[in-house]
Amino acid sequence: MRQIKHLIKYLMHISEKENSIH
């Protein structure tokens, strides 16, 4: 189930990047 945690972390990182761009 570690993959899910990694996925969430990855998604959060992407969302942060998008937020910074907006």
C-alpha positions in Angstrom: 0.0 0.0 0.0 3.0 2.2 -0.1 2.3 3.0 -3.7 -0.8 4.9 -2.7 1.1 7.1 -0.3 3.6 7.8 -3.0 0.8 8.7 -5.4 -0.8 11.0 -3.0 2.5 12.7 -2.3 3.1 13.0 -6.1 -0.4 14.5 -6.6 0.1 16.9 -3.8 3.4 18.1 -5.3 1.8 18.6 -8.7 -1.1 20.6 -7.1 1.4 22.8 -5.3 3.1 23.5 -8.5 -0.1 24.4 -10.2 -1.1 26.6 -7.3 2.2 28.5 -7.5 1.6 29.0 -11.3 -1.9 30.3 -10.8 
